[in-house]
Amino acid sequence: MSKVEFDPAKKTRLLRFLHVHSHHDRVADPEHDLSTLSEAPQVFSDLLGLMHALDEGHYKGLVASIQQQ
């Protein structure tokens, strides 16, 4: 991510969210602040923005697959 050109604040938010919520088989570990889950909609929006910026073909494929449902 350090080499990716994208909004630094959004990259930080994405990395923090992923580190907190992806290293265990559950989210409710005591050392994790569950309030960060409230950031999920913004994090997902940032992730889609990152995908769009870095891999437009992948992004368009994802959008097309969602629209087909």
C-alpha atoms as an extended CHARMM CRD file, in Angstrom:
* protein
*
        69  EXT
         1         1  MET       CA              0.0000000000        0.0000000000        0.0000000000  PROA      1               0.0000000000
         2         2  SER       CA              2.9160000000        2.3580000000        0.5340000000  PROA      2               0.0000000000
         3         3  LYS       CA              3.4930000000        2.4310000000       -3.2360000000  PROA      3               0.0000000000
         4         4  VAL       CA             -0.1750000000        2.8950000000       -4.1200000000  PROA      4               0.0000000000
         5         5  GLU       CA             -1.1680000000        6.3980000000       -5.1520000000  PROA      5               0.0000000000
         6         6  PHE       CA             -4.4680000000        6.9710000000       -3.3890000000  PROA      6               0.0000000000
         7         7  ASP       CA             -5.7970000000        9.2910000000       -0.7080000000  PROA      7               0.0000000000
         8         8  PRO       CA             -3.5210000000        8.7000000000        2.3360000000  PROA      8               0.0000000000
         9         9  ALA       CA             -6.3450000000        9.0790000000        4.8630000000  PROA      9               0.0000000000
        10        10  LYS       CA             -8.4470000000        6.5110000000        3.0100000000  PROA      10              0.0000000000
        11        11  LYS       CA             -5.5230000000        4.0800000000        2.8260000000  PROA      11              0.0000000000
        12        12  THR       CA             -4.9710000000        4.4700000000        6.5680000000  PROA      12              0.0000000000
        13        13  ARG       CA             -8.6650000000        3.8590000000        7.2890000000  PROA      13              0.0000000000
        14        14  LEU       CA             -8.6770000000        0.7550000000        5.0750000000  PROA      14              0.0000000000
        15        15  LEU       CA             -5.5330000000       -0.6970000000        6.6230000000  PROA      15              0.0000000000
        16        16  ARG       CA             -6.6710000000       -0.0360000000       10.1920000000  PROA      16              0.0000000000
        17        17  PHE       CA            -10.0580000000       -1.6210000000        9.5430000000  PROA      17              0.0000000000
        18        18  LEU       CA             -8.5180000000       -4.6720000000        7.8840000000  PROA      18              0.0000000000
        19        19  HSD       CA             -5.9210000000       -5.1590000000       10.6020000000  PROA      19              0.0000000000
        20        20  VAL       CA             -8.5260000000       -4.9360000000       13.3470000000  PROA      20              0.0000000000
        21        21  HSD       CA            -11.1210000000       -7.1680000000       11.7020000000  PROA      21              0.0000000000
        22        22  SER       CA             -9.2330000000       -9.7120000000        9.6380000000  PROA      22              0.0000000000
        23        23  HSD       CA             -6.6920000000      -11.3830000000       11.8880000000  PROA      23              0.0000000000
        24        24  HSD       CA             -9.0080000000      -13.5580000000       13.9580000000  PROA      24              0.0000000000
        25        25  ASP       CA            -11.9170000000      -15.8720000000       13.3800000000  PROA      25              0.0000000000
        26        26  ARG       CA            -14.1750000000      -13.4260000000       15.2300000000  PROA      26              0.0000000000
        27        27  VAL       CA            -14.4510000000       -9.6630000000       15.6690000000  PROA      27              0.0000000000
        28        28  ALA       CA            -15.2850000000       -9.5410000000       19.3740000000  PROA      28              0.0000000000
        29        29  ASP       CA            -11.7930000000       -9.8240000000       20.8420000000  PROA      29              0.0000000000
        30        30  PRO       CA            -11.5960000000       -7.5860000000       23.9200000000  PROA      30              0.0000000000
        31        31  GLU       CA             -8.6510000000       -5.5670000000       22.6510000000  PROA      31              0.0000000000
        32        32  HSD       CA            -10.6070000000       -4.5070000000       19.5760000000  PROA      32              0.0000000000
        33        33  ASP       CA            -12.9060000000       -1.5230000000       19.6040000000  PROA      33              0.0000000000
        34        34  LEU       CA            -16.1580000000       -2.6880000000       18.0220000000  PROA      34              0.0000000000
        35        35  SER       CA            -17.1090000000        0.9080000000       17.3250000000  PROA      35              0.0000000000
        36        36  THR       CA            -14.8230000000        0.7120000000       14.3030000000  PROA      36              0.0000000000
        37        37  LEU       CA            -17.5200000000       -1.4400000000       12.7060000000  PROA      37              0.0000000000
        38        38  SER       CA            -19.5200000000        1.7540000000       12.3540000000  PROA      38              0.0000000000
        39        39  GLU       CA            -16.8500000000        2.7750000000        9.8440000000  PROA      39              0.0000000000
        40        40  ALA       CA            -17.6810000000       -0.1950000000        7.6040000000  PROA      40              0.0000000000
        41        41  PRO       CA            -19.8210000000        1.7110000000        5.0550000000  PROA      41              0.0000000000
        42        42  GLN       CA            -17.1190000000        4.3580000000        4.5680000000  PROA      42              0.0000000000
        43        43  VAL       CA            -14.3790000000        1.7180000000        4.4740000000  PROA      43              0.0000000000
        44        44  PHE       CA            -16.2200000000       -0.2210000000        1.7770000000  PROA      44              0.0000000000
        45        45  SER       CA            -16.7360000000        2.9790000000       -0.1850000000  PROA      45              0.0000000000
        46        46  ASP       CA            -13.0100000000        3.7130000000        0.0980000000  PROA      46              0.0000000000
        47        47  LEU       CA            -12.2000000000        0.1630000000       -0.9850000000  PROA      47              0.0000000000
        48        48  LEU       CA            -14.3750000000        0.4710000000       -4.0740000000  PROA      48              0.0000000000
        49        49  GLY       CA            -12.7110000000        3.7980000000       -4.8450000000  PROA      49              0.0000000000
        50        50  LEU       CA             -9.3070000000        2.1760000000       -4.5340000000  PROA      50              0.0000000000
        51        51  MET       CA            -10.3690000000       -0.6870000000       -6.8120000000  PROA      51              0.0000000000
        52        52  HSD       CA            -11.7200000000        1.7780000000       -9.3500000000  PROA      52              0.0000000000
        53        53  ALA       CA             -8.4740000000        3.7770000000       -9.3010000000  PROA      53              0.0000000000
        54        54  LEU       CA             -6.1330000000        0.7920000000       -9.5140000000  PROA      54              0.0000000000
        55        55  ASP       CA             -8.0440000000       -1.8100000000      -11.5060000000  PROA      55              0.0000000000
        56        56  GLU       CA            -10.9390000000       -0.3360000000      -13.4290000000  PROA      56              0.0000000000
        57        57  GLY       CA            -11.6230000000       -3.6370000000      -15.2260000000  PROA      57              0.0000000000
        58        58  HSD       CA            -12.0260000000       -5.4630000000      -11.9150000000  PROA      58              0.0000000000
        59        59  TYR       CA            -14.2390000000       -2.6690000000      -10.6000000000  PROA      59              0.0000000000
        60        60  LYS       CA            -16.4580000000       -2.7040000000      -13.6970000000  PROA      60              0.0000000000
        61        61  GLY       CA            -16.7540000000       -6.5030000000      -13.4850000000  PROA      61              0.0000000000
        62        62  LEU       CA            -17.8430000000       -6.2420000000       -9.8590000000  PROA      62              0.0000000000
        63        63  VAL       CA            -20.4310000000       -3.5800000000      -10.6730000000  PROA      63              0.0000000000
        64        64  ALA       CA            -21.7430000000       -5.6420000000      -13.6040000000  PROA      64              0.0000000000
        65        65  SER       CA            -22.0640000000       -8.7570000000      -11.4340000000  PROA      65              0.0000000000
        66        66  ILE       CA            -24.0370000000       -6.8050000000       -8.8280000000  PROA      66              0.0000000000
        67        67  GLN       CA            -26.3320000000       -5.2700000000      -11.4320000000  PROA      67              0.0000000000
        68        68  GLN       CA            -27.1590000000       -8.7400000000      -12.8090000000  PROA      68              0.0000000000
        69        69  GLN       CA            -28.5560000000       -9.8670000000       -9.4630000000  PROA      69              0.0000000000
